[in-house]
Amino acid sequence: MTPTERKRLQRRRDRAAGWVEVNVRVASEKSEEVRAFAASLPPPAPPTDPRQLDLLGALDRQLSRSASAPENPAQGALRL
């Protein structure tokens, strides 16, 4: 794997975790201020997968339907 491919994979993992890499040019006398500011930023919020939230809603709907439906032999089967 080339260094370029490794960096691409690292950026993809970081993006999935809510991070992005930013490069800026600043005057050398301001570099410590910029580093201190960057260090003071809170970490990103934990990522949520929108498909996971949709799945929870679908499961709730399916469970509420099966609770109100009469018992049948295939009761253990969930269909999404």
Secondary structure by P-SEA (a helix, b strand, c coil): ccaaaaaaaaaaaaaaabbbbbbbbccccaaaaaaaaaaacccccccccaaaaaaaaaaaaaaaaaaacccccccccccc
